[in-house]
Amino acid sequence: MTEDYDRLIQLLERRHSCRSFAPDPVDEKTLQYLSDAFALAPQAGGKRELRCRFITDRDAMRNLAERGQEAFNAYCQNIASTFVREETMRYGENFFWFGEAPVLAAVSCRKAPTFLEKSIGHKASLNWGGELSAAMASFGLLLAAETLGLGACCLTGPLIVWHEMESLLDISRRDTLILLIALGHKRIQP
Ligand SMILES: Cc1cc2nc3c(=O)[nH]c(=O)nc-3n(C[C@H](O)[C@H](O)[C@H](O)COP(=O)(O)O)c2cc1C
């Protein structure tokens, strides 16, 4: 056992998903610290061109959550089976709450190259490793957020309407959106 190990375990134990934020903005310097932590993670192949873009504009954030919710509602209405529709709607209850978060990080990576998809099919993205690299980098960001006194929560649920989310977030067609991370100062419970 080392002091570093103890500190790491304490940090891992302290981190919990936060879904309720104070309205205060997160300053640029803090966002840079988060980006630095994100960039330090190991990446498959040395580099899979991970991106972590921060959305901080309140109106853009609300619009994103509202448009995502609308797209999800429309998607559900088109599900023919009552059972599948109701289960999907229930499944989606915790997807679009992020509209009031002060910051949303959109994490994306370069898609696996065409030759790999032709060669090994649906396992190409696992072999390419971009998505897993994005997950590792995101965990670095979550831990950094905790050390900086911020709360955070990963979201992949909104990607159920991935086409709309990628379009609203202006994700390049060469990239794929992996997850969103809602961030901000934790709301102090009264
Ligand atoms: C890949 C991933 C996707 C997640 N997606 C969502 C989501 O769409 N909505 C949500 O409210 N929480 C989401 N979460 C947060 C989990 O619900 C949370 O991490 C889990 O309940 C464990 O709680 P903890 O983070 O406090 O340890 C996600 C977490 C991960 C790792």
The ligand as an SDF file (V2000), in Angstrom:
LIG
                    3D

 31 33  0  0  0  0  0  0  0  0999 V2000
  -21.4020    4.8590  -20.0270 C   0  0  0  0  0  0  0  0  0  0  0  0
  -22.3720    5.4640  -19.0390 C   0  0  0  0  0  0  0  0  0  0  0  0
  -23.5850    5.9610  -19.4990 C   0  0  0  0  0  0  0  0  0  0  0  0
  -24.4920    6.5480  -18.6050 C   0  0  0  0  0  0  0  0  0  0  0  0
  -25.6610    7.0900  -19.0900 N   0  0  0  0  0  0  0  0  0  0  0  0
  -26.4990    7.7150  -18.2430 C   0  0  0  0  0  0  0  0  0  0  0  0
  -27.6850    8.3530  -18.7410 C   0  0  0  0  0  0  0  0  0  0  0  0
  -28.0240    8.3160  -19.9130 O   0  0  0  0  0  0  0  0  0  0  0  0
  -28.4750    9.0140  -17.8400 N   0  0  0  0  0  0  0  0  0  0  0  0
  -28.1400    9.1100  -16.5120 C   0  0  0  0  0  0  0  0  0  0  0  0
  -28.8730    9.7630  -15.7650 O   0  0  0  0  0  0  0  0  0  0  0  0
  -27.0300    8.4950  -16.0140 N   0  0  0  0  0  0  0  0  0  0  0  0
  -26.1990    7.8160  -16.8450 C   0  0  0  0  0  0  0  0  0  0  0  0
  -25.0470    7.2490  -16.3690 N   0  0  0  0  0  0  0  0  0  0  0  0
  -24.7200    7.3410  -14.9350 C   0  0  0  0  0  0  0  0  0  0  0  0
  -24.9830    6.0110  -14.2320 C   0  0  0  0  0  0  0  0  0  0  0  0
  -26.3550    5.8590  -14.0130 O   0  0  0  0  0  0  0  0  0  0  0  0
  -24.1740    5.9710  -12.8980 C   0  0  0  0  0  0  0  0  0  0  0  0
  -22.8030    6.0420  -13.1810 O   0  0  0  0  0  0  0  0  0  0  0  0
  -24.4830    4.7160  -12.1200 C   0  0  0  0  0  0  0  0  0  0  0  0
  -25.8090    4.7290  -11.6540 O   0  0  0  0  0  0  0  0  0  0  0  0
  -23.5350    4.5410  -10.9320 C   0  0  0  0  0  0  0  0  0  0  0  0
  -23.6150    5.6340  -10.0610 O   0  0  0  0  0  0  0  0  0  0  0  0
  -22.3150    6.4940   -9.6920 P   0  0  0  0  0  0  0  0  0  0  0  0
  -21.7760    7.1050  -10.9580 O   0  0  0  0  0  0  0  0  0  0  0  0
  -22.8000    7.5060   -8.7090 O   0  0  0  0  0  0  0  0  0  0  0  0
  -21.2850    5.5500   -9.0960 O   0  0  0  0  0  0  0  0  0  0  0  0
  -24.1610    6.6220  -17.2330 C   0  0  0  0  0  0  0  0  0  0  0  0
  -22.9330    6.1130  -16.7830 C   0  0  0  0  0  0  0  0  0  0  0  0
  -22.0520    5.5470  -17.6680 C   0  0  0  0  0  0  0  0  0  0  0  0
  -20.7260    5.0060  -17.1580 C   0  0  0  0  0  0  0  0  0  0  0  0
  1  2  1  0
  2  3  1  0
  2 30  2  0
  3  4  2  0
  4  5  1  0
  4 28  1  0
  5  6  2  0
  6  7  1  0
  6 13  1  0
  7  8  2  0
  7  9  1  0
  9 10  1  0
 10 11  2  0
 10 12  1  0
 12 13  2  0
 13 14  1  0
 14 15  1  0
 14 28  1  0
 15 16  1  0
 16 17  1  0
 16 18  1  0
 18 19  1  0
 18 20  1  0
 20 21  1  0
 20 22  1  0
 22 23  1  0
 23 24  1  0
 24 25  2  0
 24 26  1  0
 24 27  1  0
 28 29  2  0
 29 30  1  0
 30 31  1  0
M  END
$$$$
